[in-house]
Amino acid sequence: MTPVLALLTAALVSGALTILADDRGRFGLVYVFKPLTMGAVIAVAVIGHAREGGPYGRLVLAGLIVSLAGDIFLMFKKKRFMEGLACFLVAHVLYGAAFVSG
């Protein structure tokens, strides 16, 4: 199994476990699996960036990292909605800049 396939499989399994844990009210597991899912996706992007490089890859990678920060802000017990929303806004600006640059 290639590293990319292993990471994509890990992201899929972790994402499914996030949904299952959330559905069952096991929020401690959500706090583990949700960032793990994005971490696996970011790792795939890092591998792809190592091959491709360029502004497109850097901008998408930066958008994914900022999206992970947004997810983490929204998981805090004291909700950090505005910070999470700002992270997702920045992430979408980065994704848009990536598509324009490509």
BELGISUL-V398795 format. One line per field, one symbol per residue. phi: phi as a letter, one per 20 degrees, with the letter a starting at -180 (. if undefined). Layout:
phi=???
This chain:
phi=.fgffffffffffffffffffffemefffffeffffffffffffffffffeemnfgffffgfffffffffgfgfefgegdgfffffffffgfffffffffff
